[in-house]
Amino acid sequence: MKKVEQPQSNRVKIGLFLASLIVGVALALASMFSLG
């Protein structure tokens, strides 16, 4: 079996970026709703 680490690490980086983005948007929406 060949080791393919580059695509996996890229996928992990993209996944973490998307997850942090979603968390940031969720926190912003929650703060807006609590303030509004």
Backbone torsions as a table, in degrees:
resi	resn	phi	psi	omega
1	MET	NA	135.8	178.9
2	LYS	-86.0	141.2	176.6
3	LYS	-84.7	121.5	177.8
4	VAL	-118.5	91.8	-174.4
5	GLU	-94.3	-29.4	-174.8
6	GLN	-62.2	-52.5	-179.9
7	PRO	-60.7	-38.8	-179.2
8	GLN	-63.5	-46.0	-179.4
9	SER	-64.5	-38.3	177.5
10	ASN	-62.9	-43.1	179.5
11	ARG	-62.3	-41.1	-179.9
12	VAL	-63.9	-43.1	179.7
13	LYS	-62.4	-45.6	-180.0
14	ILE	-63.8	-41.0	179.8
15	GLY	-62.8	-43.8	179.2
16	LEU	-65.2	-39.8	179.3
17	PHE	-63.0	-46.4	179.9
18	LEU	-64.4	-40.4	-179.0
19	ALA	-63.5	-45.3	179.4
20	SER	-64.7	-37.3	178.6
21	LEU	-63.1	-46.6	-179.5
22	ILE	-63.3	-42.0	179.6
23	VAL	-63.0	-42.2	179.2
24	GLY	-62.0	-44.4	179.3
25	VAL	-64.2	-41.8	-179.7
26	ALA	-63.2	-42.4	179.1
27	LEU	-65.2	-40.6	179.1
28	ALA	-63.1	-44.5	179.2
29	LEU	-63.5	-42.5	-179.1
30	ALA	-63.2	-42.8	179.9
31	SER	-66.6	-39.1	178.7
32	MET	-63.6	-43.7	-178.9
33	PHE	-66.2	-39.4	-178.3
34	SER	-70.6	-34.6	179.6
35	LEU	-78.6	-39.0	-176.6
36	GLY	-75.6	NA	NA
